[in-house]
Amino acid sequence: MNRKNFLMAAAGLGLFGVTSSCKEDNAAIEWIWDKKADPSQTAKPRYIWIDAAANFPDYANSKENIKRDLGKLADAGITDVVVDVRPSMGDVLFNSSQVQQVKKLDVWSSGSYGFVERTATWDYLQAFIDEGHALGLKIHAAINTFVAGNNYAYGLGQQGMLFREGTKKEWATTLNLPGGLVNVMDITTAQDPNNSYGTKFINPANDEVQQYMLNIIGDLAKYNIDGLILDRCRYNDFVCDFSTVTKQKFEQYIGETVTNFPNDIIVPGTPSYPLPATMPKHFKKWMEFRVKTIHDFMVKARERVKLVNDKIQFGVYVGGWYSTYYDVGVNWASPKYNTAQFYPAWASPAYKDFGYADHMDFILIGAYAPVDRIYGSGEWTVEGFCKNAKTLMQGDTKVSGGPDVGNGDGWGNGGMDAAVTKTVDAAINAGDGYFIFDMVHVKRYNYFAALKTGIDNYLNSIKK
Protein backbone atom coordinates (compact mmCIF):
# COMPACT_ATOMS: atom_id res chain seq x y z
CA MET A 1 0.00 0.00 0.00
CA ASN A 2 2.13 3.12 -0.96
CA ARG A 3 1.17 4.91 1.98
CA LYS A 4 3.87 7.39 0.96
CA ASN A 5 6.54 4.86 1.94
CA PHE A 6 5.17 4.55 5.47
CA LEU A 7 5.40 0.78 5.32
CA MET A 8 9.06 0.93 4.37
CA ALA A 9 9.73 2.96 7.46
CA ALA A 10 8.12 0.31 9.67
CA ALA A 11 9.05 -2.55 7.48
CA GLY A 12 -19.12 0.28 0.79
CA LEU A 13 -26.09 -0.41 2.26
CA GLY A 14 -29.17 -1.23 1.03
CA LEU A 15 -32.53 0.44 0.53
CA PHE A 16 -35.78 -0.86 1.88
CA GLY A 17 -39.25 -0.13 0.59
CA VAL A 18 -42.45 0.07 2.60
CA THR A 19 -45.79 -0.85 1.04
CA SER A 20 -49.22 0.10 2.27
CA SER A 21 -50.08 -3.15 4.07
CA CYS A 22 -50.48 -2.99 7.84
CA LYS A 23 -48.26 -5.99 8.36
CA GLU A 24 -45.37 -4.48 6.43
CA ASP A 25 -45.83 -1.12 8.13
CA ASN A 26 -45.45 -2.85 11.48
CA ALA A 27 -42.30 -4.60 10.21
CA ALA A 28 -40.87 -1.24 9.28
CA ILE A 29 -41.61 0.12 12.74
CA GLU A 30 -39.90 -2.88 14.33
CA TRP A 31 -36.88 -2.33 12.09
CA ILE A 32 -36.55 1.25 13.29
CA TRP A 33 -36.89 0.20 16.92
CA ASP A 34 -34.26 -2.52 16.44
CA LYS A 35 -31.88 0.01 14.94
CA LYS A 36 -32.08 2.14 18.05
CA ALA A 37 -31.76 -0.83 20.34
CA ASP A 38 -28.77 -2.34 18.56
CA PRO A 39 -26.88 0.33 16.63
CA SER A 40 -24.03 -2.07 15.88
CA GLN A 41 -26.29 -3.70 13.29
CA THR A 42 -26.67 -0.52 11.22
CA ALA A 43 -23.60 1.43 12.25
CA LYS A 44 -20.79 2.43 9.94
CA PRO A 45 -18.12 -0.22 9.28
CA ARG A 46 -14.75 -0.31 11.03
CA TYR A 47 -11.88 -1.65 8.92
CA ILE A 48 -8.39 -2.81 9.86
CA TRP A 49 -5.59 -3.65 7.41
CA ILE A 50 -3.36 -6.70 7.86
CA ASP A 51 -0.20 -6.16 5.84
CA ALA A 52 1.26 -9.42 4.57
CA ALA A 53 4.93 -8.86 5.33
CA ALA A 54 4.64 -7.01 8.62
CA ASN A 55 2.33 -9.65 10.09
CA PHE A 56 4.01 -12.66 8.51
CA PRO A 57 5.88 -13.81 11.64
CA ASP A 58 2.59 -14.34 13.48
CA TYR A 59 0.32 -15.61 10.74
CA ALA A 60 2.37 -17.39 8.08
CA ASN A 61 2.35 -20.71 9.90
CA SER A 62 -0.25 -20.37 12.66
CA LYS A 63 -4.01 -20.63 12.30
CA GLU A 64 -4.15 -20.36 16.09
CA ASN A 65 -2.65 -16.87 16.00
CA ILE A 66 -5.08 -15.83 13.28
CA LYS A 67 -8.03 -17.05 15.33
CA ARG A 68 -6.73 -15.40 18.50
CA ASP A 69 -6.19 -11.98 16.95
CA LEU A 70 -9.39 -11.91 14.93
CA GLY A 71 -11.19 -12.57 18.20
CA LYS A 72 -9.49 -9.55 19.75
CA LEU A 73 -10.54 -7.41 16.80
CA ALA A 74 -14.15 -8.55 17.05
CA ASP A 75 -14.15 -7.81 20.77
CA ALA A 76 -12.80 -4.32 20.06
CA GLY A 77 -15.65 -3.58 17.64
CA ILE A 78 -13.86 -3.99 14.33
CA THR A 79 -16.31 -5.22 11.68
CA ASP A 80 -14.18 -5.60 8.55
CA VAL A 81 -10.72 -7.12 8.15
CA VAL A 82 -8.60 -6.42 5.07
CA VAL A 83 -6.09 -9.20 4.46
CA ASP A 84 -3.17 -8.41 2.18
CA VAL A 85 -2.67 -11.52 0.03
CA ARG A 86 -0.37 -10.17 -2.68
CA PRO A 87 2.52 -8.30 -1.11
CA SER A 88 4.67 -5.95 -3.14
CA MET A 89 7.00 -8.70 -4.34
CA GLY A 90 4.03 -9.93 -6.37
CA ASP A 91 3.59 -13.58 -5.36
CA VAL A 92 0.37 -14.56 -3.61
CA LEU A 93 -1.13 -16.05 -0.46
CA PHE A 94 -4.10 -17.70 -2.16
CA ASN A 95 -4.54 -20.25 -4.92
CA SER A 96 -3.84 -18.87 -8.37
CA SER A 97 -2.93 -20.43 -11.70
CA GLN A 98 -1.06 -17.27 -12.69
CA VAL A 99 1.68 -16.83 -10.13
CA GLN A 100 3.66 -18.61 -7.44
CA GLN A 101 2.78 -18.84 -3.78
CA VAL A 102 4.72 -16.72 -1.29
CA LYS A 103 7.46 -18.77 0.32
CA LYS A 104 9.11 -16.07 2.40
CA LEU A 105 8.78 -12.37 3.13
CA ASP A 106 11.17 -9.80 4.53
CA VAL A 107 10.32 -8.52 7.98
CA TRP A 108 11.72 -5.69 10.10
CA SER A 109 12.53 -7.11 13.51
CA SER A 110 14.94 -6.23 16.30
CA GLY A 111 16.48 -3.40 14.33
CA SER A 112 17.14 -5.21 11.08
CA TYR A 113 15.48 -6.89 8.11
CA GLY A 114 15.36 -10.64 7.66
CA PHE A 115 13.20 -13.28 6.06
CA VAL A 116 10.37 -15.27 7.61
CA GLU A 117 9.63 -18.49 5.75
CA ARG A 118 6.23 -20.06 5.24
CA THR A 119 6.36 -23.82 5.75
CA ALA A 120 2.61 -24.36 6.22
CA THR A 121 0.62 -25.74 3.30
CA TRP A 122 -2.88 -24.69 4.35
CA ASP A 123 -4.58 -21.88 2.46
CA TYR A 124 -3.59 -18.59 4.09
CA LEU A 125 -6.54 -16.54 2.82
CA GLN A 126 -9.08 -19.28 3.52
CA ALA A 127 -7.91 -19.47 7.12
CA PHE A 128 -8.79 -15.81 7.62
CA ILE A 129 -12.13 -16.31 5.88
CA ASP A 130 -13.06 -19.31 8.00
CA GLU A 131 -12.00 -17.83 11.32
CA GLY A 132 -13.32 -14.36 10.53
CA HIS A 133 -16.73 -15.46 9.32
CA ALA A 134 -17.11 -17.66 12.38
CA LEU A 135 -16.75 -14.48 14.44
CA GLY A 136 -19.15 -12.44 12.33
CA LEU A 137 -16.37 -10.41 10.73
CA LYS A 138 -16.33 -9.46 7.06
CA ILE A 139 -13.13 -10.50 5.30
CA HIS A 140 -11.79 -8.49 2.39
CA ALA A 141 -8.80 -9.61 0.34
CA ALA A 142 -6.36 -6.94 -0.87
CA ILE A 143 -3.68 -7.20 -3.51
CA ASN A 144 -0.82 -4.97 -4.48
CA THR A 145 -1.70 -4.55 -8.14
CA PHE A 146 0.88 -3.14 -10.53
CA VAL A 147 3.97 -4.65 -8.86
CA ALA A 148 5.84 -7.88 -9.51
CA GLY A 149 9.13 -7.95 -7.65
CA ASN A 150 11.30 -6.61 -4.86
CA ASN A 151 14.96 -5.80 -4.77
CA TYR A 152 15.46 -5.85 -1.02
CA ALA A 153 17.63 -3.56 1.01
CA TYR A 154 20.47 -4.75 3.23
CA GLY A 155 21.71 -7.33 0.77
CA LEU A 156 18.71 -9.63 1.13
CA GLY A 157 18.48 -10.20 -2.62
CA GLN A 158 15.50 -10.25 -4.94
CA GLN A 159 12.12 -11.91 -5.19
CA GLY A 160 9.23 -11.93 -7.62
CA MET A 161 8.15 -12.74 -11.14
CA LEU A 162 10.22 -10.00 -12.78
CA PHE A 163 13.37 -11.50 -11.33
CA ARG A 164 12.40 -15.08 -12.19
CA GLU A 165 11.23 -14.45 -15.73
CA GLY A 166 13.63 -12.39 -17.79
CA THR A 167 11.26 -12.44 -20.76
CA LYS A 168 8.88 -10.22 -18.78
CA LYS A 169 11.38 -7.38 -18.42
CA GLU A 170 9.43 -5.21 -20.87
CA TRP A 171 6.48 -5.41 -18.51
CA ALA A 172 8.48 -3.43 -15.97
CA THR A 173 8.01 0.31 -15.81
CA THR A 174 10.36 2.73 -17.57
CA LEU A 175 11.54 5.73 -15.55
CA ASN A 176 12.14 9.26 -16.84
CA LEU A 177 15.28 10.08 -14.87
CA PRO A 178 17.64 13.06 -15.21
CA GLY A 179 20.12 10.87 -17.06
CA GLY A 180 17.57 9.48 -19.48
CA LEU A 181 14.96 6.75 -19.75
CA VAL A 182 15.72 3.53 -17.89
CA ASN A 183 13.85 0.28 -17.31
CA VAL A 184 13.40 -0.10 -13.56
CA MET A 185 15.07 -3.51 -13.74
CA ASP A 186 18.24 -1.81 -15.00
CA ILE A 187 18.44 0.93 -12.42
CA THR A 188 21.78 1.15 -10.63
CA THR A 189 22.68 1.91 -7.05
CA ALA A 190 24.19 5.19 -8.23
CA GLN A 191 20.87 6.16 -9.84
CA ASP A 192 18.85 4.97 -6.85
CA PRO A 193 21.06 5.11 -3.75
CA ASN A 194 18.13 4.87 -1.32
CA ASN A 195 16.51 1.91 -3.12
CA SER A 196 13.42 4.03 -3.77
CA TYR A 197 12.65 1.79 -6.73
CA GLY A 198 13.28 -1.47 -4.88
CA THR A 199 9.64 -2.38 -5.36
CA LYS A 200 9.40 -3.13 -9.05
CA PHE A 201 6.30 -1.72 -10.70
CA ILE A 202 4.85 -3.09 -13.93
CA ASN A 203 3.37 -0.84 -16.60
CA PRO A 204 -0.40 -0.27 -16.28
CA ALA A 205 -0.62 0.73 -19.95
CA ASN A 206 0.73 -2.62 -21.14
CA ASP A 207 -2.11 -4.87 -22.36
CA GLU A 208 -0.29 -8.04 -21.31
CA VAL A 209 0.26 -6.65 -17.82
CA GLN A 210 -3.42 -5.80 -17.54
CA GLN A 211 -4.49 -9.28 -18.64
CA TYR A 212 -2.08 -10.87 -16.17
CA MET A 213 -3.53 -8.88 -13.32
CA LEU A 214 -7.12 -9.49 -14.41
CA ASN A 215 -6.44 -13.23 -14.36
CA ILE A 216 -5.05 -12.98 -10.83
CA ILE A 217 -8.08 -10.93 -9.75
CA GLY A 218 -10.35 -13.55 -11.31
CA ASP A 219 -8.68 -16.30 -9.28
CA LEU A 220 -9.04 -14.27 -6.09
CA ALA A 221 -12.73 -13.62 -6.74
CA LYS A 222 -13.38 -17.38 -6.55
CA TYR A 223 -12.97 -17.20 -2.78
CA ASN A 224 -15.94 -16.54 -0.47
CA ILE A 225 -14.61 -13.11 0.45
CA ASP A 226 -16.82 -10.15 1.26
CA GLY A 227 -14.72 -7.64 -0.65
CA LEU A 228 -11.77 -7.39 -3.02
CA ILE A 229 -9.56 -4.33 -2.68
CA LEU A 230 -6.92 -3.10 -5.10
CA ASP A 231 -3.87 -1.45 -3.59
CA ARG A 232 -1.06 0.10 -5.62
CA CYS A 233 -3.40 0.20 -8.61
CA ARG A 234 -1.41 3.10 -9.94
CA TYR A 235 1.91 4.20 -11.34
CA ASN A 236 4.92 4.21 -9.05
CA ASP A 237 5.41 7.96 -9.19
CA PHE A 238 5.66 11.04 -11.39
CA VAL A 239 8.45 9.69 -13.59
CA CYS A 240 6.59 6.51 -14.66
CA ASP A 241 5.83 5.14 -17.25
CA PHE A 242 7.80 6.28 -20.29
CA SER A 243 8.13 3.00 -22.15
CA THR A 244 7.69 2.61 -25.89
CA VAL A 245 4.31 0.94 -25.30
CA THR A 246 3.06 3.86 -23.24
CA LYS A 247 4.36 6.41 -25.73
CA GLN A 248 2.46 4.66 -28.52
CA LYS A 249 -0.72 4.48 -26.46
CA PHE A 250 -0.45 8.16 -25.59
CA GLU A 251 0.08 9.19 -29.21
CA GLN A 252 -3.00 7.21 -30.18
CA TYR A 253 -4.93 8.99 -27.46
CA ILE A 254 -3.98 12.52 -28.52
CA GLY A 255 -3.92 11.74 -32.25
CA GLU A 256 -0.41 13.01 -32.95
CA THR A 257 3.23 12.05 -32.69
CA VAL A 258 5.31 13.34 -29.80
CA THR A 259 8.49 14.30 -31.59
CA ASN A 260 10.44 15.50 -28.58
CA PHE A 261 9.90 12.64 -26.12
CA PRO A 262 9.87 12.85 -23.15
CA ASN A 263 10.66 16.58 -22.96
CA ASP A 264 7.36 17.63 -24.52
CA ILE A 265 5.62 15.74 -21.71
CA ILE A 266 7.82 16.05 -18.63
CA VAL A 267 11.36 17.34 -18.73
CA PRO A 268 13.68 14.75 -17.15
CA GLY A 269 14.37 15.63 -13.53
CA THR A 270 11.14 17.59 -13.00
CA PRO A 271 9.90 17.03 -9.44
CA SER A 272 6.28 16.05 -9.00
CA TYR A 273 5.60 19.17 -6.98
CA PRO A 274 5.80 22.04 -6.73
CA LEU A 275 5.25 22.28 -10.46
CA PRO A 276 7.13 24.79 -12.58
CA ALA A 277 5.05 27.74 -13.72
CA THR A 278 5.20 26.56 -17.33
CA MET A 279 4.92 22.88 -18.16
CA PRO A 280 5.62 21.20 -21.54
CA LYS A 281 2.97 21.25 -24.26
CA HIS A 282 1.59 17.74 -23.61
CA PHE A 283 1.84 17.73 -19.82
CA LYS A 284 -1.85 18.05 -18.96
CA LYS A 285 -2.90 15.57 -21.64
CA TRP A 286 -0.33 13.17 -20.20
CA MET A 287 -1.83 13.55 -16.71
CA GLU A 288 -5.25 12.96 -18.27
CA PHE A 289 -4.04 9.90 -20.20
CA ARG A 290 -2.55 8.30 -17.10
CA VAL A 291 -5.74 8.61 -15.04
CA LYS A 292 -7.73 7.29 -18.00
CA THR A 293 -5.46 4.25 -18.11
CA ILE A 294 -6.08 3.46 -14.45
CA HIS A 295 -9.80 4.30 -14.71
CA ASP A 296 -10.26 1.93 -17.63
CA PHE A 297 -8.43 -0.86 -15.85
CA MET A 298 -10.62 -0.37 -12.79
CA VAL A 299 -13.70 -0.83 -14.97
CA LYS A 300 -12.27 -4.09 -16.32
CA ALA A 301 -11.27 -5.30 -12.85
CA ARG A 302 -14.73 -4.63 -11.45
CA GLU A 303 -16.30 -6.49 -14.36
CA ARG A 304 -14.01 -9.48 -13.77
CA VAL A 305 -14.87 -9.63 -10.06
CA LYS A 306 -18.61 -9.29 -10.60
CA LEU A 307 -18.54 -11.89 -13.38
CA VAL A 308 -17.11 -14.43 -10.96
CA ASN A 309 -19.21 -13.40 -7.95
CA ASP A 310 -21.45 -10.34 -8.07
CA LYS A 311 -21.87 -10.41 -4.28
CA ILE A 312 -18.24 -9.43 -3.71
CA GLN A 313 -17.82 -5.75 -2.94
CA PHE A 314 -15.22 -4.11 -5.18
CA GLY A 315 -13.03 -1.43 -3.63
CA VAL A 316 -9.71 0.34 -3.63
CA TYR A 317 -7.20 1.76 -1.20
CA VAL A 318 -5.70 5.16 -1.98
CA GLY A 319 -3.78 7.80 -0.12
CA GLY A 320 -6.01 10.63 1.10
CA TRP A 321 -3.71 13.37 -0.26
CA TYR A 322 -5.75 14.04 -3.43
CA SER A 323 -4.08 17.39 -4.09
CA THR A 324 -0.85 15.61 -5.05
CA TYR A 325 -2.17 12.19 -6.06
CA TYR A 326 -1.86 13.10 -9.72
CA ASP A 327 1.78 12.11 -9.41
CA VAL A 328 0.79 8.41 -9.36
CA GLY A 329 -1.76 8.72 -12.17
CA VAL A 330 -4.95 8.21 -10.19
CA ASN A 331 -8.19 10.18 -10.01
CA TRP A 332 -10.14 8.49 -7.22
CA ALA A 333 -12.81 11.20 -7.13
CA SER A 334 -16.25 11.17 -8.68
CA PRO A 335 -16.43 12.20 -12.34
CA LYS A 336 -18.88 14.83 -11.08
CA TYR A 337 -16.05 16.52 -9.18
CA ASN A 338 -14.51 19.18 -11.43
CA THR A 339 -10.84 18.66 -10.66
CA ALA A 340 -9.63 21.34 -13.07
CA GLN A 341 -11.64 23.97 -11.22
CA PHE A 342 -9.65 23.38 -8.06
CA TYR A 343 -6.29 22.19 -9.44
CA PRO A 344 -5.76 23.99 -12.76
CA ALA A 345 -1.98 23.61 -12.60
CA TRP A 346 -2.14 19.92 -13.48
CA ALA A 347 -5.73 18.96 -14.33
CA SER A 348 -7.23 19.41 -17.79
CA PRO A 349 -10.99 19.94 -18.22
CA ALA A 350 -11.31 16.25 -19.15
CA TYR A 351 -9.39 15.02 -16.10
CA LYS A 352 -12.65 14.71 -14.15
CA ASP A 353 -14.08 12.30 -16.73
CA PHE A 354 -11.72 9.61 -15.48
CA GLY A 355 -12.58 9.76 -11.82
CA TYR A 356 -13.48 6.21 -10.87
CA ALA A 357 -15.45 6.59 -7.61
CA ASP A 358 -18.67 5.67 -9.42
CA HIS A 359 -17.22 2.23 -10.19
CA MET A 360 -16.44 1.46 -6.55
CA ASP A 361 -18.61 -0.19 -3.93
CA PHE A 362 -16.40 1.46 -1.33
CA ILE A 363 -13.08 3.26 -1.00
CA LEU A 364 -10.55 3.19 1.81
CA ILE A 365 -8.28 6.18 2.21
CA GLY A 366 -5.15 6.58 4.21
CA ALA A 367 -5.83 9.58 6.44
CA TYR A 368 -2.25 9.42 7.64
CA ALA A 369 -1.81 12.59 9.62
CA PRO A 370 0.58 13.30 12.50
CA VAL A 371 -0.57 12.36 15.97
CA ASP A 372 -1.17 16.00 16.88
CA ARG A 373 -3.35 16.64 13.81
CA ILE A 374 -6.37 14.44 14.35
CA TYR A 375 -9.09 17.09 14.08
CA GLY A 376 -9.22 19.70 11.35
CA SER A 377 -10.71 20.61 7.99
CA GLY A 378 -7.81 20.27 5.54
CA GLU A 379 -5.50 17.63 4.19
CA TRP A 380 -2.97 16.26 6.67
CA THR A 381 -5.49 16.01 9.48
CA VAL A 382 -7.33 12.72 10.02
CA GLU A 383 -10.71 14.44 10.08
CA GLY A 384 -9.85 16.75 7.20
CA PHE A 385 -8.72 13.94 4.94
CA CYS A 386 -12.06 12.20 5.52
CA LYS A 387 -14.15 15.34 5.03
CA ASN A 388 -12.32 16.10 1.82
CA ALA A 389 -12.85 12.54 0.57
CA LYS A 390 -16.58 12.81 1.17
CA THR A 391 -16.64 15.94 -0.99
CA LEU A 392 -14.64 14.19 -3.69
CA MET A 393 -17.07 11.24 -3.74
CA GLN A 394 -20.07 13.47 -4.60
CA GLY A 395 -22.29 10.73 -3.22
CA ASP A 396 -21.09 8.10 -5.71
CA THR A 397 -19.79 5.62 -3.14
CA LYS A 398 -18.89 5.11 0.51
CA VAL A 399 -15.49 6.21 1.79
CA SER A 400 -13.79 5.28 5.05
CA GLY A 401 -10.53 6.71 6.30
CA GLY A 402 -8.26 6.63 9.28
CA PRO A 403 -4.72 6.70 10.63
CA ASP A 404 -1.47 4.82 10.32
CA VAL A 405 -0.80 4.30 14.02
CA GLY A 406 2.76 3.08 13.66
CA ASN A 407 4.46 5.57 11.36
CA GLY A 408 4.54 9.29 10.82
CA ASP A 409 5.08 12.12 13.24
CA GLY A 410 4.36 11.11 16.81
CA TRP A 411 3.15 7.58 16.10
CA GLY A 412 6.42 5.70 15.97
CA ASN A 413 6.97 4.83 19.63
CA GLY A 414 3.50 3.81 20.79
CA GLY A 415 1.79 5.09 23.93
CA MET A 416 -0.82 6.97 21.91
CA ASP A 417 -3.94 5.27 23.24
CA ALA A 418 -5.90 8.50 23.72
CA ALA A 419 -5.02 9.63 20.21
CA VAL A 420 -6.13 6.30 18.71
CA THR A 421 -9.49 6.70 20.45
CA LYS A 422 -9.83 10.23 19.04
CA THR A 423 -9.09 9.03 15.50
CA VAL A 424 -12.20 6.85 15.61
CA ASP A 425 -14.35 9.86 16.45
CA ALA A 426 -12.66 12.11 13.92
CA ALA A 427 -12.77 9.70 10.99
CA ILE A 428 -16.03 7.80 11.44
CA ASN A 429 -18.11 10.95 11.87
CA ALA A 430 -16.47 12.70 8.92
CA GLY A 431 -16.84 9.77 6.54
CA ASP A 432 -18.76 6.54 6.03
CA GLY A 433 -16.66 4.38 8.31
CA TYR A 434 -13.33 4.01 10.07
CA PHE A 435 -10.07 2.54 8.79
CA ILE A 436 -6.91 1.80 10.74
CA PHE A 437 -3.49 0.76 9.50
CA ASP A 438 -2.05 -1.66 10.54
CA MET A 439 -2.71 -4.76 12.63
CA VAL A 440 0.96 -5.06 13.48
CA HIS A 441 0.94 -1.66 15.18
CA VAL A 442 -2.29 -2.33 17.08
CA LYS A 443 -0.67 -5.48 18.45
CA ARG A 444 2.75 -4.01 19.11
CA TYR A 445 1.36 -1.12 21.12
CA ASN A 446 -1.70 -2.97 22.44
CA TYR A 447 -4.24 -0.51 21.08
CA PHE A 448 -7.19 -2.94 21.29
CA ALA A 449 -8.67 -1.19 24.34
CA ALA A 450 -8.16 2.24 22.77
CA LEU A 451 -9.98 1.09 19.65
CA LYS A 452 -12.80 -0.39 21.69
CA THR A 453 -13.25 2.82 23.66
CA GLY A 454 -13.47 4.89 20.48
CA ILE A 455 -15.84 2.45 18.79
CA ASP A 456 -18.04 2.12 21.88
CA ASN A 457 -18.23 5.91 22.11
CA TYR A 458 -19.40 6.03 18.51
CA LEU A 459 -21.97 3.25 18.94
CA ASN A 460 -23.36 4.89 22.06
CA SER A 461 -23.63 8.20 20.21
CA ILE A 462 -25.95 6.76 17.55
CA LYS A 463 -28.34 5.10 19.98
CA LYS A 464 -30.09 8.43 20.43
PyMOL commands that set and color helices and strands:
alter all, ss='L'
color gray80, all
select helices_A, chain A and resi 6-10+22-37+39-41+56-59+63-76+124-134+161-164+166-171+184-186+207-220+244-254+283-308+322-328+339-342+351-354+357-359+382-393+417-430+439-444+448-461
alter helices_A, ss='H'
color red, helices_A
select strands_A, chain A and resi 46-50+80-86+104-109+112-117+138-144+147-152+157-159+174-177+180-183+199-201+227-231+313-319+362-366+398-402+434-436
alter strands_A, ss='S'
color yellow, strands_A
deselect
rebuild
show_as cartoon
